[in-house]
Amino acid sequence: TQNQFEPVFIPILSSFIWYPDWSGNSGKCLNDGNAPAYMTITGQFLETNQQDCCKKHFNYDLATCIGKSSTTVIGYYPHWGQTKSMCLKDANVPDYMRQRPATYIYDDIESCCKRFYSWEENTCIANSGGVNAVGKLGTGKWYVDYNKGSCKQDNDGEAKSWDGLYDSLDDCCSKKLWWIKLEDCRNKLT
């Protein structure tokens, strides 16, 4: 009489067994009863629920494994392929970034911009919808704008890390543009 129940228990039990779908390359764990023999024989690849299976075998991309990759926002990532520098926080994170979140995904705009757009970090922050550099990152100090032959005040946070900063316009003009008359340097300020 025990054999009468055996066919019933096997299909029921298989619905509670999750395995990594490595042969299908889906990046997911399945419980369709079609686990490869090497997984069922050893049992070391099987889990009793989807979340445990995903954590064990696809911990680098849990959202895809659990089936939420298209709707899960996981942080700020560099939005390459645009003409302007920016970091985004949406559900469209490229798969290669999702698979290496420690490398590509950041908790805030500032960290993302600093890592991927260091040469124009403040521009990236503004482009990404962060607090504009005015007031937050602007120093109020003066630096040389060689294109204009004058000094510019850093009110917008656009001064680069290599720019020498000065407390006053006169100080900047006399120390960095010493070959230009002070009055001319002041007048070019616009």
GROMACS elastic network, one bead per residue, 0.5 to 0.9 nm:
[ bonds ]
;  ai    aj funct       b0    kb
    1     4     6  0.54844   500
    1     5     6  0.76281   500
    2     5     6  0.58196   500
    2     6     6  0.69976   500
    3     6     6  0.52560   500
    3     7     6  0.78392   500
    4     7     6  0.70754   500
    4     8     6  0.80708   500
    5     8     6  0.54141   500
    5     9     6  0.64133   500
    6     9     6  0.53296   500
    6    10     6  0.64391   500
    7    10     6  0.56099   500
    7    11     6  0.70381   500
    8    11     6  0.60371   500
    8    12     6  0.65505   500
    8    13     6  0.88208   500
    9    12     6  0.51601   500
    9    13     6  0.59149   500
    9    14     6  0.84987   500
   10    13     6  0.52044   500
   10    14     6  0.61386   500
   10    15     6  0.89224   500
   11    14     6  0.51139   500
   11    15     6  0.66410   500
   11    33     6  0.74948   500
   12    15     6  0.55472   500
   12    16     6  0.72604   500
   13    16     6  0.53831   500
   13    17     6  0.68144   500
   13    33     6  0.88571   500
   14    17     6  0.51903   500
   14    18     6  0.81541   500
   14    31     6  0.68689   500
   14    32     6  0.72321   500
   14    33     6  0.50862   500
   14    34     6  0.86144   500
   15    18     6  0.77597   500
   15    31     6  0.55709   500
   15    32     6  0.65412   500
   15    33     6  0.65595   500
   16    31     6  0.68054   500
   16    47     6  0.81439   500
   16    48     6  0.54590   500
   16    49     6  0.66677   500
   17    30     6  0.81995   500
   17    31     6  0.56071   500
   17    32     6  0.83728   500
   17    33     6  0.75384   500
   17    35     6  0.87622   500
   17    46     6  0.61773   500
   17    47     6  0.57272   500
   17    49     6  0.68048   500
   17    50     6  0.84887   500
   18    29     6  0.59600   500
   18    30     6  0.53114   500
   18    32     6  0.80151   500
   18    33     6  0.84063   500
   18    35     6  0.81445   500
   18    45     6  0.84294   500
   18    46     6  0.55740   500
   18    47     6  0.51132   500
   18    48     6  0.59619   500
   18    49     6  0.59987   500
   18    50     6  0.59705   500
   18    52     6  0.86875   500
   18    53     6  0.62833   500
   19    22     6  0.89108   500
   19    28     6  0.85528   500
   19    29     6  0.52117   500
   19    30     6  0.54976   500
   19    31     6  0.65175   500
   19    34     6  0.88663   500
   19    35     6  0.62378   500
   19    36     6  0.87582   500
   19    39     6  0.76839   500
   19    40     6  0.89486   500
   19    45     6  0.61117   500
   19    47     6  0.65367   500
   19    48     6  0.89480   500
   19    50     6  0.82891   500
   19    53     6  0.64715   500
   19    54     6  0.87694   500
   19    57     6  0.88030   500
   20    23     6  0.86084   500
   20    26     6  0.89623   500
   20    27     6  0.76192   500
   20    28     6  0.61819   500
   20    30     6  0.64102   500
   20    35     6  0.82236   500
   20    45     6  0.71989   500
   20    46     6  0.78243   500
   20    53     6  0.68629   500
   20    54     6  0.75528   500
   20    57     6  0.64961   500
   20    58     6  0.81037   500
   21    24     6  0.55225   500
   21    25     6  0.61538   500
   21    26     6  0.62499   500
   21    27     6  0.65262   500
   21    28     6  0.57943   500
   21    29     6  0.55501   500
   21    30     6  0.63597   500
   21    35     6  0.81141   500
   22    25     6  0.50355   500
   22    26     6  0.72205   500
   22    27     6  0.71581   500
   22    28     6  0.82416   500
   22    29     6  0.87517   500
   23    26     6  0.82450   500
   23    36     6  0.88963   500
   24    27     6  0.81239   500
   25    28     6  0.79036   500
   26    29     6  0.83038   500
   26    64     6  0.86427   500
   26    65     6  0.80266   500
   27    54     6  0.87880   500
   27    57     6  0.89521   500
   27    58     6  0.68857   500
   27    61     6  0.79657   500
   27    62     6  0.89451   500
   27    64     6  0.65954   500
   27    65     6  0.55143   500
   28    50     6  0.88272   500
   28    53     6  0.87709   500
   28    54     6  0.69514   500
   28    57     6  0.88282   500
   28    58     6  0.74764   500
   28    62     6  0.86285   500
   28    64     6  0.67556   500
   28    66     6  0.67576   500
   28    67     6  0.76178   500
   29    50     6  0.63031   500
   29    51     6  0.86535   500
   29    53     6  0.62617   500
   29    54     6  0.61759   500
   29    57     6  0.83141   500
   29    58     6  0.84881   500
   29    65     6  0.63024   500
   29    66     6  0.77268   500
   30    33     6  0.81498   500
   30    34     6  0.83892   500
   30    35     6  0.80949   500
   30    50     6  0.75760   500
   30    53     6  0.88882   500
   31    34     6  0.75379   500
   31    35     6  0.78462   500
   31    49     6  0.87232   500
   31    50     6  0.81053   500
   32    35     6  0.75997   500
   34    37     6  0.86101   500
   35    38     6  0.82952   500
   35    39     6  0.64148   500
   35    40     6  0.65536   500
   35    46     6  0.86313   500
   36    39     6  0.55035   500
   36    40     6  0.66060   500
   36    41     6  0.87943   500
   37    40     6  0.51366   500
   37    41     6  0.59015   500
   37    42     6  0.85141   500
   38    41     6  0.52645   500
   38    42     6  0.62555   500
   38    43     6  0.81726   500
   38    45     6  0.89054   500
   39    42     6  0.55426   500
   39    43     6  0.55492   500
   39    44     6  0.67250   500
   39    45     6  0.55347   500
   39    46     6  0.68048   500
   40    44     6  0.80377   500
   40    45     6  0.77453   500
   40    46     6  0.72388   500
   41    44     6  0.85442   500
   42    45     6  0.75382   500
   42    46     6  0.87674   500
   43    46     6  0.54544   500
   43    47     6  0.84578   500
   44    47     6  0.82424   500
   45    53     6  0.79849   500
   45    56     6  0.86434   500
   45    57     6  0.82640   500
   46    49     6  0.89440   500
   46    53     6  0.70276   500
   47    50     6  0.72889   500
   47    51     6  0.87457   500
   47    52     6  0.62540   500
   47    53     6  0.52998   500
   47    56     6  0.88061   500
   48    51     6  0.88993   500
   48    52     6  0.73785   500
   48    53     6  0.76744   500
   49    52     6  0.56823   500
   49    53     6  0.63944   500
   49    54     6  0.87894   500
   50    53     6  0.51118   500
   50    54     6  0.60645   500
   50    55     6  0.85549   500
   50    65     6  0.84830   500
   50    66     6  0.70927   500
   51    54     6  0.51231   500
   51    55     6  0.60857   500
   51    56     6  0.85530   500
   51    62     6  0.83619   500
   51    65     6  0.85181   500
   51    66     6  0.68820   500
   52    55     6  0.51105   500
   52    56     6  0.60895   500
   52    57     6  0.85764   500
   53    56     6  0.52268   500
   53    57     6  0.60699   500
   53    58     6  0.77491   500
   53    65     6  0.89327   500
   54    57     6  0.53446   500
   54    59     6  0.61396   500
   54    61     6  0.83439   500
   54    62     6  0.60895   500
   54    65     6  0.58232   500
   54    66     6  0.68395   500
   55    58     6  0.57447   500
   55    60     6  0.83161   500
   55    61     6  0.87902   500
   55    62     6  0.66844   500
   55    65     6  0.88129   500
   56    59     6  0.61474   500
   57    60     6  0.84924   500
   58    61     6  0.56272   500
   58    62     6  0.60100   500
   58    64     6  0.86608   500
   58    65     6  0.66338   500
   58    99     6  0.88954   500
   59    62     6  0.53752   500
   59    65     6  0.85823   500
   59    99     6  0.86650   500
   60    63     6  0.89764   500
   60    98     6  0.72102   500
   60   100     6  0.64304   500
   60   101     6  0.74485   500
   61    64     6  0.57469   500
   61    65     6  0.65214   500
   61    66     6  0.88406   500
   61    69     6  0.83161   500
   61    95     6  0.84137   500
   61    98     6  0.58502   500
   61    99     6  0.51879   500
   61   100     6  0.80347   500
   61   101     6  0.83905   500
   62    65     6  0.50425   500
   62    66     6  0.59526   500
   62    67     6  0.82451   500
   62    68     6  0.83214   500
   62    69     6  0.80585   500
   62    98     6  0.88892   500
   62    99     6  0.89252   500
   63    66     6  0.53451   500
   63    67     6  0.59489   500
   63    70     6  0.81564   500
   63    71     6  0.85920   500
   63    72     6  0.66507   500
   63    74     6  0.89640   500
   63    98     6  0.84840   500
   64    68     6  0.57012   500
   64    70     6  0.77725   500
   64    95     6  0.88370   500
   64    98     6  0.87386   500
   65    68     6  0.76214   500
   65    69     6  0.78288   500
   66    69     6  0.78248   500
   67    70     6  0.79265   500
   67    71     6  0.89007   500
   68    71     6  0.54527   500
   68    72     6  0.56907   500
   69    72     6  0.53739   500
   69    73     6  0.82685   500
   69    91     6  0.71760   500
   69    92     6  0.83910   500
   69    93     6  0.85992   500
   69    95     6  0.89030   500
   69    98     6  0.87966   500
   70    73     6  0.84575   500
   70    91     6  0.56664   500
   70    92     6  0.66708   500
   70    93     6  0.85367   500
   71    90     6  0.83498   500
   71    91     6  0.52564   500
   71    92     6  0.81119   500
   72    90     6  0.77424   500
   72    91     6  0.52618   500
   72    92     6  0.85773   500
   73    76     6  0.86392   500
   73    89     6  0.65331   500
   73    90     6  0.51196   500
   73    92     6  0.79810   500
   73    93     6  0.80306   500
   74    89     6  0.73349   500
   74    90     6  0.75690   500
   74    91     6  0.74166   500
   74    93     6  0.82573   500
   74    98     6  0.85026   500
   74   101     6  0.86439   500
   74   105     6  0.73807   500
   74   106     6  0.84740   500
   74   107     6  0.82302   500
   75    88     6  0.79081   500
   75    89     6  0.53135   500
   75    90     6  0.74342   500
   75    91     6  0.89302   500
   75    93     6  0.88391   500
   75   101     6  0.88876   500
   75   105     6  0.55764   500
   75   106     6  0.54702   500
   75   107     6  0.52826   500
   75   108     6  0.72129   500
   75   109     6  0.88383   500
   76    87     6  0.57831   500
   76    88     6  0.51316   500
   76    90     6  0.76709   500
   76    93     6  0.87618   500
   76   104     6  0.80956   500
   76   105     6  0.54213   500
   76   106     6  0.50125   500
   76   107     6  0.61451   500
   76   108     6  0.62205   500
   76   109     6  0.61992   500
   76   111     6  0.86608   500
   76   112     6  0.63214   500
   77    86     6  0.85693   500
   77    87     6  0.52050   500
   77    88     6  0.55334   500
   77    89     6  0.65852   500
   77    90     6  0.87965   500
   77    93     6  0.71050   500
   77    97     6  0.78855   500
   77   101     6  0.89442   500
   77   104     6  0.57585   500
   77   106     6  0.64948   500
   77   109     6  0.84849   500
   77   112     6  0.63712   500
   77   113     6  0.87711   500
   77   116     6  0.88715   500
   78    85     6  0.80255   500
   78    86     6  0.62756   500
   78    88     6  0.65059   500
   78   104     6  0.72494   500
   78   105     6  0.80939   500
   78   112     6  0.67853   500
   78   113     6  0.75837   500
   78   116     6  0.65904   500
   78   117     6  0.84770   500
   79    82     6  0.67841   500
   79    84     6  0.89489   500
   79    85     6  0.72986   500
   79    86     6  0.57630   500
   79    87     6  0.53210   500
   79    88     6  0.61891   500
   79    93     6  0.88690   500
   80    83     6  0.82764   500
   80    84     6  0.85891   500
   80    85     6  0.74783   500
   80    86     6  0.78362   500
   80    87     6  0.85052   500
   81    84     6  0.85789   500
   82    85     6  0.70015   500
   82    86     6  0.81784   500
   84   123     6  0.86262   500
   84   124     6  0.76891   500
   84   127     6  0.74755   500
   85   113     6  0.81390   500
   85   116     6  0.87424   500
   85   117     6  0.66758   500
   85   120     6  0.77947   500
   85   121     6  0.84624   500
   85   123     6  0.71878   500
   85   124     6  0.50042   500
   85   125     6  0.85765   500
   85   127     6  0.68729   500
   85   128     6  0.80785   500
   86   109     6  0.86723   500
   86   112     6  0.86795   500
   86   113     6  0.69673   500
   86   116     6  0.89466   500
   86   117     6  0.79413   500
   86   123     6  0.80344   500
   86   125     6  0.68748   500
   86   126     6  0.81383   500
   86   127     6  0.54886   500
   86   129     6  0.86989   500
   87   109     6  0.64363   500
   87   110     6  0.89836   500
   87   112     6  0.63891   500
   87   113     6  0.64767   500
   87   116     6  0.86401   500
   87   124     6  0.70488   500
   87   125     6  0.77285   500
   87   127     6  0.79829   500
   87   128     6  0.54216   500
   87   129     6  0.88407   500
   88    92     6  0.89147   500
   88    93     6  0.85603   500
   88   109     6  0.79183   500
   88   128     6  0.63813   500
   88   129     6  0.88063   500
   89    92     6  0.83157   500
   89    93     6  0.81345   500
   89   108     6  0.89226   500
   89   109     6  0.85132   500
   89   128     6  0.88955   500
   90    93     6  0.68814   500
   92    95     6  0.87165   500
   93    96     6  0.83785   500
   93    97     6  0.65365   500
   93    98     6  0.64134   500
   93   105     6  0.89024   500
   94    97     6  0.54103   500
   94    98     6  0.63815   500
   94    99     6  0.88258   500
   95    99     6  0.61439   500
   95   100     6  0.87540   500
   96    99     6  0.51940   500
   96   100     6  0.66157   500
   96   101     6  0.88079   500
   97   100     6  0.51704   500
   97   101     6  0.58428   500
   97   102     6  0.88195   500
   97   103     6  0.75496   500
   97   104     6  0.55666   500
   97   105     6  0.72006   500
   98   101     6  0.53117   500
   98   104     6  0.78099   500
   98   105     6  0.77873   500
   99   102     6  0.89313   500
  100   103     6  0.55764   500
  100   104     6  0.64757   500
  100   105     6  0.79916   500
  101   104     6  0.51288   500
  101   106     6  0.79362   500
  102   105     6  0.60662   500
  102   106     6  0.77534   500
  103   106     6  0.84294   500
  104   112     6  0.79634   500
  104   115     6  0.89710   500
  104   116     6  0.88264   500
  105   112     6  0.73151   500
  106   109     6  0.73703   500
  106   110     6  0.87544   500
  106   111     6  0.62719   500
  106   112     6  0.55381   500
  107   110     6  0.87917   500
  107   111     6  0.73578   500
  107   112     6  0.78909   500
  108   111     6  0.56716   500
  108   112     6  0.65457   500
  108   113     6  0.88287   500
  109   112     6  0.52226   500
  109   113     6  0.60588   500
  109   114     6  0.84531   500
  109   124     6  0.84218   500
  109   125     6  0.62184   500
  109   128     6  0.70120   500
  109   129     6  0.83176   500
  109   130     6  0.64747   500
  110   113     6  0.52312   500
  110   114     6  0.59955   500
  110   115     6  0.85825   500
  110   121     6  0.77187   500
  110   122     6  0.83562   500
  110   124     6  0.84385   500
  110   125     6  0.61915   500
  110   130     6  0.78284   500
  111   114     6  0.51039   500
  111   115     6  0.61534   500
  111   116     6  0.86489   500
  112   115     6  0.52657   500
  112   116     6  0.61377   500
  112   117     6  0.78492   500
  112   121     6  0.89658   500
  112   124     6  0.89700   500
  112   125     6  0.87777   500
  113   116     6  0.53548   500
  113   117     6  0.50109   500
  113   118     6  0.64645   500
  113   120     6  0.81174   500
  113   121     6  0.52758   500
  113   122     6  0.77982   500
  113   123     6  0.87268   500
  113   124     6  0.57299   500
  113   125     6  0.62902   500
  113   128     6  0.86692   500
  114   117     6  0.56767   500
  114   119     6  0.83352   500
  114   120     6  0.83667   500
  114   121     6  0.54375   500
  114   122     6  0.85312   500
  114   124     6  0.85482   500
  114   125     6  0.88410   500
  115   118     6  0.60325   500
  115   121     6  0.85301   500
  116   119     6  0.87101   500
  116   121     6  0.83052   500
  117   120     6  0.56063   500
  117   121     6  0.53281   500
  117   122     6  0.88481   500
  117   123     6  0.87644   500
  117   124     6  0.67297   500
  118   122     6  0.85434   500
  118   124     6  0.87749   500
  119   122     6  0.88359   500
  119   160     6  0.72992   500
  119   161     6  0.84551   500
  120   123     6  0.53945   500
  120   124     6  0.62780   500
  120   125     6  0.88011   500
  120   158     6  0.75702   500
  120   160     6  0.75962   500
  121   124     6  0.51036   500
  121   125     6  0.62697   500
  121   126     6  0.87957   500
  121   158     6  0.84243   500
  121   160     6  0.88000   500
  122   125     6  0.50254   500
  122   126     6  0.62996   500
  122   127     6  0.85685   500
  122   132     6  0.78313   500
  122   133     6  0.59620   500
  122   137     6  0.75048   500
  122   156     6  0.81595   500
  122   157     6  0.60117   500
  122   158     6  0.62316   500
  122   159     6  0.88392   500
  123   126     6  0.51645   500
  123   127     6  0.60347   500
  123   128     6  0.84496   500
  123   132     6  0.85050   500
  123   133     6  0.78853   500
  123   157     6  0.83162   500
  123   158     6  0.72345   500
  124   128     6  0.59205   500
  124   129     6  0.86891   500
  124   130     6  0.85568   500
  125   128     6  0.51320   500
  125   129     6  0.65242   500
  125   130     6  0.51110   500
  125   131     6  0.71028   500
  125   132     6  0.69076   500
  125   133     6  0.74620   500
  126   129     6  0.54097   500
  126   130     6  0.53571   500
  126   131     6  0.65271   500
  126   133     6  0.66969   500
  127   130     6  0.74054   500
  127   132     6  0.86510   500
  129   132     6  0.76807   500
  130   133     6  0.83734   500
  131   134     6  0.80459   500
  131   135     6  0.89684   500
  131   136     6  0.72199   500
  132   135     6  0.77018   500
  132   136     6  0.70552   500
  132   137     6  0.80444   500
  132   156     6  0.77397   500
  132   157     6  0.86115   500
  133   136     6  0.52007   500
  133   138     6  0.58923   500
  133   155     6  0.78900   500
  133   156     6  0.51585   500
  133   157     6  0.50570   500
  133   158     6  0.78518   500
  134   137     6  0.62212   500
  134   138     6  0.54518   500
  134   139     6  0.89225   500
  134   154     6  0.87829   500
  134   155     6  0.57237   500
  134   157     6  0.63406   500
  135   138     6  0.55330   500
  135   139     6  0.79179   500
  135   140     6  0.86697   500
  135   155     6  0.70366   500
  135   156     6  0.73552   500
  135   157     6  0.81826   500
  136   139     6  0.84111   500
  136   156     6  0.85567   500
  136   157     6  0.78644   500
  137   154     6  0.88772   500
  137   155     6  0.81104   500
  137   156     6  0.70839   500
  137   158     6  0.85267   500
  138   141     6  0.81000   500
  138   153     6  0.88059   500
  138   154     6  0.53781   500
  138   158     6  0.73435   500
  138   159     6  0.79683   500
  139   142     6  0.84390   500
  139   153     6  0.83105   500
  139   154     6  0.56201   500
  139   155     6  0.63336   500
  139   156     6  0.81758   500
  139   157     6  0.67126   500
  139   159     6  0.85013   500
  139   165     6  0.87174   500
  140   153     6  0.58989   500
  140   155     6  0.51287   500
  140   156     6  0.84255   500
  140   157     6  0.85363   500
  140   167     6  0.80341   500
  141   152     6  0.83471   500
  141   153     6  0.55671   500
  141   154     6  0.54664   500
  141   155     6  0.77629   500
  141   165     6  0.57472   500
  141   166     6  0.54502   500
  141   167     6  0.51541   500
  141   168     6  0.67154   500
  141   169     6  0.82984   500
  142   151     6  0.61742   500
  142   152     6  0.54515   500
  142   154     6  0.59300   500
  142   159     6  0.86742   500
  142   164     6  0.81105   500
  142   165     6  0.53252   500
  142   167     6  0.62279   500
  142   168     6  0.61188   500
  142   169     6  0.59902   500
  142   171     6  0.83942   500
  142   172     6  0.62094   500
  143   150     6  0.86013   500
  143   151     6  0.53093   500
  143   152     6  0.54590   500
  143   153     6  0.64521   500
  143   154     6  0.71688   500
  143   159     6  0.71006   500
  143   163     6  0.62329   500
  143   164     6  0.59175   500
  143   165     6  0.50586   500
  143   166     6  0.63746   500
  143   169     6  0.82878   500
  143   172     6  0.63142   500
  143   173     6  0.87214   500
  143   176     6  0.84413   500
  144   147     6  0.87717   500
  144   148     6  0.86707   500
  144   149     6  0.75848   500
  144   150     6  0.60607   500
  144   152     6  0.60931   500
  144   153     6  0.88041   500
  144   163     6  0.73799   500
  144   164     6  0.77018   500
  144   165     6  0.83298   500
  144   172     6  0.69841   500
  144   173     6  0.77770   500
  144   176     6  0.68831   500
  144   177     6  0.78032   500
  145   148     6  0.56496   500
  145   149     6  0.61069   500
  145   150     6  0.55493   500
  145   151     6  0.53294   500
  145   152     6  0.60792   500
  146   150     6  0.65399   500
  146   151     6  0.79062   500
  146   177     6  0.87221   500
  147   150     6  0.79251   500
  148   151     6  0.79995   500
  148   188     6  0.70427   500
  148   189     6  0.82810   500
  149   177     6  0.74769   500
  149   180     6  0.80480   500
  149   185     6  0.68366   500
  149   188     6  0.72606   500
  150   169     6  0.89628   500
  150   172     6  0.86468   500
  150   173     6  0.68150   500
  150   177     6  0.73485   500
  150   180     6  0.87291   500
  150   184     6  0.82711   500
  150   186     6  0.70640   500
  150   187     6  0.83846   500
  150   188     6  0.58726   500
  150   189     6  0.62860   500
  151   169     6  0.64787   500
  151   170     6  0.87993   500
  151   172     6  0.63677   500
  151   173     6  0.62965   500
  151   176     6  0.86146   500
  151   177     6  0.83671   500
  151   185     6  0.72008   500
  151   186     6  0.79165   500
  151   188     6  0.83260   500
  151   189     6  0.68827   500
  152   155     6  0.87992   500
  152   159     6  0.89412   500
  152   169     6  0.77384   500
  152   172     6  0.88776   500
  152   189     6  0.70178   500
  152   190     6  0.85316   500
  153   156     6  0.83272   500
  153   159     6  0.85938   500
  153   168     6  0.86535   500
  153   169     6  0.77398   500
  154   157     6  0.56094   500
  154   158     6  0.63786   500
  154   159     6  0.59081   500
  154   165     6  0.86025   500
  155   158     6  0.77912   500
  155   159     6  0.88512   500
  156   159     6  0.80254   500
  157   160     6  0.81855   500
  159   162     6  0.81623   500
  159   163     6  0.62115   500
  159   164     6  0.87316   500
  159   165     6  0.82739   500
  160   163     6  0.53004   500
  160   164     6  0.86780   500
  161   164     6  0.80991   500
  164   172     6  0.85474   500
  164   176     6  0.86315   500
  165   168     6  0.89903   500
  165   172     6  0.75639   500
  166   169     6  0.73829   500
  166   170     6  0.88364   500
  166   171     6  0.62133   500
  166   172     6  0.54491   500
  167   170     6  0.87054   500
  167   171     6  0.68470   500
  167   172     6  0.76778   500
  168   171     6  0.51573   500
  168   172     6  0.63287   500
  168   173     6  0.86669   500
  169   172     6  0.51980   500
  169   173     6  0.61067   500
  169   174     6  0.85543   500
  169   185     6  0.87162   500
  169   186     6  0.73557   500
  170   173     6  0.51045   500
  170   174     6  0.59680   500
  170   175     6  0.84064   500
  170   182     6  0.70160   500
  170   185     6  0.84388   500
  170   186     6  0.76027   500
  171   174     6  0.53466   500
  171   175     6  0.60398   500
  171   176     6  0.82362   500
  172   175     6  0.53915   500
  172   176     6  0.56369   500
  172   177     6  0.72721   500
  172   178     6  0.89457   500
  173   176     6  0.55622   500
  173   178     6  0.63887   500
  173   180     6  0.78043   500
  173   181     6  0.84462   500
  173   182     6  0.62825   500
  173   185     6  0.61660   500
  173   186     6  0.77378   500
  174   177     6  0.57651   500
  174   179     6  0.82928   500
  174   180     6  0.81871   500
  174   181     6  0.83315   500
  174   182     6  0.65588   500
  174   185     6  0.88039   500
  175   178     6  0.56558   500
  176   179     6  0.86335   500
  177   180     6  0.56834   500
  177   181     6  0.83504   500
  177   182     6  0.84112   500
  177   185     6  0.77459   500
  178   181     6  0.72546   500
  178   182     6  0.78311   500
  179   182     6  0.88512   500
  180   183     6  0.83123   500
  180   184     6  0.65954   500
  180   185     6  0.63430   500
  181   184     6  0.52086   500
  181   185     6  0.62737   500
  181   186     6  0.87101   500
  182   185     6  0.50803   500
  182   186     6  0.62191   500
  182   187     6  0.86354   500
  183   186     6  0.51395   500
  183   187     6  0.61635   500
  183   188     6  0.87700   500
  184   187     6  0.50283   500
  184   188     6  0.62636   500
  184   189     6  0.89452   500
  185   188     6  0.54261   500
  185   189     6  0.69891   500
  186   189     6  0.55345   500
  187   190     6  0.78007   500
